[in-house]
């Protein structure tokens, strides 16, 4: 194999109450990386499309290629590679754009090298791509993009991730309002200390959410999708957040929250038809407020990144 194309999906991090420890993959949107072996002995980033000139062209500074450079150093191979990156998801959306690029690059190079590392072993390299992008090596986007499904980051030190079961038929409605919230800014406004009562409430919700997924209890999933620590702060940056949440719940969504650092929002629904209805009513409401948006409806993606 001398060339490969890999698609890596968008992800919903936090899943309301699971800040930095929960995330799931969706089927669309996502990024594509095309990678070619060559005899140059270097990694080059030859094509970037869909970024409107916003991403660095230096291979050491772009998440799609920087993780590949680190990977090759780790396995001790001085292999020449040319990379093409096709951005097919919005920037600063809270959908894991930098994560998708890093994961696509890693899966591609690992396949070309004969798959010496497992996907779990690729995770630390992907996390370093996140550090490059936003200053913090979190795993709640890259883990589901790599592994698929819903992933719990039980521990960062040492790194310990668990892929959780997903109830059959569960669907996600995603909306990306056309307002920008840089991830670094969204992190900077988070409080460093929280009252113990809020922490207890949050622990109960995280445990309930995990239990709901493991037992297939959709009502428990919905009851547990409440964030009393992060969401109240970040919601102030998203126009009409609480109006959208109430409208989604009024149209049978199980739960509603912020995807990652926002401004994208998501609703978990019992099936795809319900998710389509939620996206229609929410996009209609934003349109009345003169706010454009992109919408996506997807089951939870159980595969993660794939060759295509």
Secondary structure as a PSIPRED ss2 file (coil, helix, strand):
# PSIPRED VFORMAT (PSIPRED V4.0)

   1 X C   1.000  0.000  0.000
   2 X C   1.000  0.000  0.000
   3 X E   0.000  0.000  1.000
   4 X E   0.000  0.000  1.000
   5 X E   0.000  0.000  1.000
   6 X E   0.000  0.000  1.000
   7 X E   0.000  0.000  1.000
   8 X E   0.000  0.000  1.000
   9 X E   0.000  0.000  1.000
  10 X E   0.000  0.000  1.000
  11 X E   0.000  0.000  1.000
  12 X E   0.000  0.000  1.000
  13 X E   0.000  0.000  1.000
  14 X C   1.000  0.000  0.000
  15 X C   1.000  0.000  0.000
  16 X C   1.000  0.000  0.000
  17 X C   1.000  0.000  0.000
  18 X C   1.000  0.000  0.000
  19 X C   1.000  0.000  0.000
  20 X C   1.000  0.000  0.000
  21 X C   1.000  0.000  0.000
  22 X E   0.000  0.000  1.000
  23 X E   0.000  0.000  1.000
  24 X E   0.000  0.000  1.000
  25 X E   0.000  0.000  1.000
  26 X E   0.000  0.000  1.000
  27 X E   0.000  0.000  1.000
  28 X E   0.000  0.000  1.000
  29 X E   0.000  0.000  1.000
  30 X E   0.000  0.000  1.000
  31 X E   0.000  0.000  1.000
  32 X E   0.000  0.000  1.000
  33 X E   0.000  0.000  1.000
  34 X E   0.000  0.000  1.000
  35 X E   0.000  0.000  1.000
  36 X E   0.000  0.000  1.000
  37 X E   0.000  0.000  1.000
  38 X E   0.000  0.000  1.000
  39 X C   1.000  0.000  0.000
  40 X C   1.000  0.000  0.000
  41 X C   1.000  0.000  0.000
  42 X C   1.000  0.000  0.000
  43 X E   0.000  0.000  1.000
  44 X E   0.000  0.000  1.000
  45 X E   0.000  0.000  1.000
  46 X E   0.000  0.000  1.000
  47 X E   0.000  0.000  1.000
  48 X E   0.000  0.000  1.000
  49 X E   0.000  0.000  1.000
  50 X C   1.000  0.000  0.000
  51 X C   1.000  0.000  0.000
  52 X C   1.000  0.000  0.000
  53 X C   1.000  0.000  0.000
  54 X C   1.000  0.000  0.000
  55 X C   1.000  0.000  0.000
  56 X C   1.000  0.000  0.000
  57 X C   1.000  0.000  0.000
  58 X C   1.000  0.000  0.000
  59 X C   1.000  0.000  0.000
  60 X C   1.000  0.000  0.000
  61 X C   1.000  0.000  0.000
  62 X C   1.000  0.000  0.000
  63 X H   0.000  1.000  0.000
  64 X H   0.000  1.000  0.000
  65 X H   0.000  1.000  0.000
  66 X H   0.000  1.000  0.000
  67 X H   0.000  1.000  0.000
  68 X H   0.000  1.000  0.000
  69 X H   0.000  1.000  0.000
  70 X H   0.000  1.000  0.000
  71 X H   0.000  1.000  0.000
  72 X H   0.000  1.000  0.000
  73 X H   0.000  1.000  0.000
  74 X H   0.000  1.000  0.000
  75 X H   0.000  1.000  0.000
  76 X C   1.000  0.000  0.000
  77 X C   1.000  0.000  0.000
  78 X C   1.000  0.000  0.000
  79 X C   1.000  0.000  0.000
  80 X E   0.000  0.000  1.000
  81 X E   0.000  0.000  1.000
  82 X E   0.000  0.000  1.000
  83 X E   0.000  0.000  1.000
  84 X E   0.000  0.000  1.000
  85 X E   0.000  0.000  1.000
  86 X E   0.000  0.000  1.000
  87 X C   1.000  0.000  0.000
  88 X C   1.000  0.000  0.000
  89 X C   1.000  0.000  0.000
  90 X C   1.000  0.000  0.000
  91 X C   1.000  0.000  0.000
  92 X C   1.000  0.000  0.000
  93 X C   1.000  0.000  0.000
  94 X C   1.000  0.000  0.000
  95 X C   1.000  0.000  0.000
  96 X C   1.000  0.000  0.000
  97 X H   0.000  1.000  0.000
  98 X H   0.000  1.000  0.000
  99 X H   0.000  1.000  0.000
 100 X H   0.000  1.000  0.000
 101 X H   0.000  1.000  0.000
 102 X H   0.000  1.000  0.000
 103 X H   0.000  1.000  0.000
 104 X H   0.000  1.000  0.000
 105 X H   0.000  1.000  0.000
 106 X H   0.000  1.000  0.000
 107 X H   0.000  1.000  0.000
 108 X H   0.000  1.000  0.000
 109 X H   0.000  1.000  0.000
 110 X H   0.000  1.000  0.000
 111 X H   0.000  1.000  0.000
 112 X H   0.000  1.000  0.000
 113 X C   1.000  0.000  0.000
 114 X C   1.000  0.000  0.000
 115 X C   1.000  0.000  0.000
 116 X C   1.000  0.000  0.000
 117 X C   1.000  0.000  0.000
 118 X C   1.000  0.000  0.000
 119 X H   0.000  1.000  0.000
 120 X H   0.000  1.000  0.000
 121 X H   0.000  1.000  0.000
 122 X H   0.000  1.000  0.000
 123 X H   0.000  1.000  0.000
 124 X H   0.000  1.000  0.000
 125 X H   0.000  1.000  0.000
 126 X H   0.000  1.000  0.000
 127 X H   0.000  1.000  0.000
 128 X H   0.000  1.000  0.000
 129 X H   0.000  1.000  0.000
 130 X H   0.000  1.000  0.000
 131 X H   0.000  1.000  0.000
 132 X H   0.000  1.000  0.000
 133 X H   0.000  1.000  0.000
 134 X H   0.000  1.000  0.000
 135 X C   1.000  0.000  0.000
 136 X C   1.000  0.000  0.000
 137 X C   1.000  0.000  0.000
 138 X C   1.000  0.000  0.000
 139 X C   1.000  0.000  0.000
 140 X C   1.000  0.000  0.000
 141 X C   1.000  0.000  0.000
 142 X H   0.000  1.000  0.000
 143 X H   0.000  1.000  0.000
 144 X H   0.000  1.000  0.000
 145 X H   0.000  1.000  0.000
 146 X H   0.000  1.000  0.000
 147 X H   0.000  1.000  0.000
 148 X C   1.000  0.000  0.000
 149 X C   1.000  0.000  0.000
 150 X E   0.000  0.000  1.000
 151 X E   0.000  0.000  1.000
 152 X E   0.000  0.000  1.000
 153 X E   0.000  0.000  1.000
 154 X E   0.000  0.000  1.000
 155 X E   0.000  0.000  1.000
 156 X E   0.000  0.000  1.000
 157 X C   1.000  0.000  0.000
 158 X C   1.000  0.000  0.000
 159 X E   0.000  0.000  1.000
 160 X E   0.000  0.000  1.000
 161 X E   0.000  0.000  1.000
 162 X E   0.000  0.000  1.000
 163 X E   0.000  0.000  1.000
 164 X E   0.000  0.000  1.000
 165 X C   1.000  0.000  0.000
 166 X C   1.000  0.000  0.000
 167 X C   1.000  0.000  0.000
 168 X C   1.000  0.000  0.000
 169 X C   1.000  0.000  0.000
 170 X C   1.000  0.000  0.000
 171 X E   0.000  0.000  1.000
 172 X E   0.000  0.000  1.000
 173 X E   0.000  0.000  1.000
 174 X E   0.000  0.000  1.000
 175 X E   0.000  0.000  1.000
 176 X E   0.000  0.000  1.000
 177 X E   0.000  0.000  1.000
 178 X C   1.000  0.000  0.000
 179 X C   1.000  0.000  0.000
 180 X C   1.000  0.000  0.000
 181 X C   1.000  0.000  0.000
 182 X C   1.000  0.000  0.000
 183 X H   0.000  1.000  0.000
 184 X H   0.000  1.000  0.000
 185 X H   0.000  1.000  0.000
 186 X H   0.000  1.000  0.000
 187 X H   0.000  1.000  0.000
 188 X H   0.000  1.000  0.000
 189 X C   1.000  0.000  0.000
 190 X C   1.000  0.000  0.000
 191 X C   1.000  0.000  0.000
 192 X C   1.000  0.000  0.000
 193 X C   1.000  0.000  0.000
 194 X C   1.000  0.000  0.000
 195 X C   1.000  0.000  0.000
 196 X H   0.000  1.000  0.000
 197 X H   0.000  1.000  0.000
 198 X H   0.000  1.000  0.000
 199 X H   0.000  1.000  0.000
 200 X H   0.000  1.000  0.000
 201 X H   0.000  1.000  0.000
 202 X H   0.000  1.000  0.000
 203 X H   0.000  1.000  0.000
 204 X H   0.000  1.000  0.000
 205 X H   0.000  1.000  0.000
 206 X H   0.000  1.000  0.000
 207 X H   0.000  1.000  0.000
 208 X H   0.000  1.000  0.000
 209 X H   0.000  1.000  0.000
 210 X H   0.000  1.000  0.000
 211 X H   0.000  1.000  0.000
 212 X H   0.000  1.000  0.000
 213 X H   0.000  1.000  0.000
 214 X H   0.000  1.000  0.000
 215 X H   0.000  1.000  0.000
 216 X C   1.000  0.000  0.000
 217 X C   1.000  0.000  0.000
 218 X H   0.000  1.000  0.000
 219 X H   0.000  1.000  0.000
 220 X H   0.000  1.000  0.000
 221 X H   0.000  1.000  0.000
 222 X H   0.000  1.000  0.000
 223 X H   0.000  1.000  0.000
 224 X H   0.000  1.000  0.000
 225 X C   1.000  0.000  0.000
 226 X C   1.000  0.000  0.000
 227 X C   1.000  0.000  0.000
 228 X C   1.000  0.000  0.000
 229 X C   1.000  0.000  0.000
 230 X C   1.000  0.000  0.000
 231 X H   0.000  1.000  0.000
 232 X H   0.000  1.000  0.000
 233 X H   0.000  1.000  0.000
 234 X H   0.000  1.000  0.000
 235 X H   0.000  1.000  0.000
 236 X H   0.000  1.000  0.000
 237 X H   0.000  1.000  0.000
 238 X C   1.000  0.000  0.000
 239 X C   1.000  0.000  0.000
 240 X C   1.000  0.000  0.000
 241 X H   0.000  1.000  0.000
 242 X H   0.000  1.000  0.000
 243 X H   0.000  1.000  0.000
 244 X H   0.000  1.000  0.000
 245 X H   0.000  1.000  0.000
 246 X H   0.000  1.000  0.000
 247 X H   0.000  1.000  0.000
 248 X H   0.000  1.000  0.000
 249 X H   0.000  1.000  0.000
 250 X H   0.000  1.000  0.000
 251 X C   1.000  0.000  0.000
 252 X C   1.000  0.000  0.000
 253 X C   1.000  0.000  0.000
 254 X C   1.000  0.000  0.000
 255 X E   0.000  0.000  1.000
 256 X E   0.000  0.000  1.000
 257 X E   0.000  0.000  1.000
 258 X E   0.000  0.000  1.000
 259 X C   1.000  0.000  0.000
 260 X C   1.000  0.000  0.000
 261 X C   1.000  0.000  0.000
 262 X C   1.000  0.000  0.000
 263 X C   1.000  0.000  0.000
 264 X C   1.000  0.000  0.000
 265 X E   0.000  0.000  1.000
 266 X E   0.000  0.000  1.000
 267 X E   0.000  0.000  1.000
 268 X E   0.000  0.000  1.000
 269 X E   0.000  0.000  1.000
 270 X C   1.000  0.000  0.000
 271 X C   1.000  0.000  0.000
 272 X H   0.000  1.000  0.000
 273 X H   0.000  1.000  0.000
 274 X H   0.000  1.000  0.000
 275 X H   0.000  1.000  0.000
 276 X H   0.000  1.000  0.000
 277 X H   0.000  1.000  0.000
 278 X H   0.000  1.000  0.000
 279 X H   0.000  1.000  0.000
 280 X H   0.000  1.000  0.000
 281 X H   0.000  1.000  0.000
 282 X H   0.000  1.000  0.000
 283 X H   0.000  1.000  0.000
 284 X H   0.000  1.000  0.000
 285 X H   0.000  1.000  0.000
 286 X H   0.000  1.000  0.000
 287 X H   0.000  1.000  0.000
 288 X H   0.000  1.000  0.000
 289 X C   1.000  0.000  0.000
 290 X C   1.000  0.000  0.000
 291 X C   1.000  0.000  0.000
 292 X C   1.000  0.000  0.000
 293 X E   0.000  0.000  1.000
 294 X E   0.000  0.000  1.000
 295 X E   0.000  0.000  1.000
 296 X E   0.000  0.000  1.000
 297 X E   0.000  0.000  1.000
 298 X E   0.000  0.000  1.000
 299 X E   0.000  0.000  1.000
 300 X E   0.000  0.000  1.000
 301 X C   1.000  0.000  0.000
 302 X C   1.000  0.000  0.000
 303 X C   1.000  0.000  0.000
 304 X C   1.000  0.000  0.000
 305 X C   1.000  0.000  0.000
 306 X E   0.000  0.000  1.000
 307 X E   0.000  0.000  1.000
 308 X C   1.000  0.000  0.000
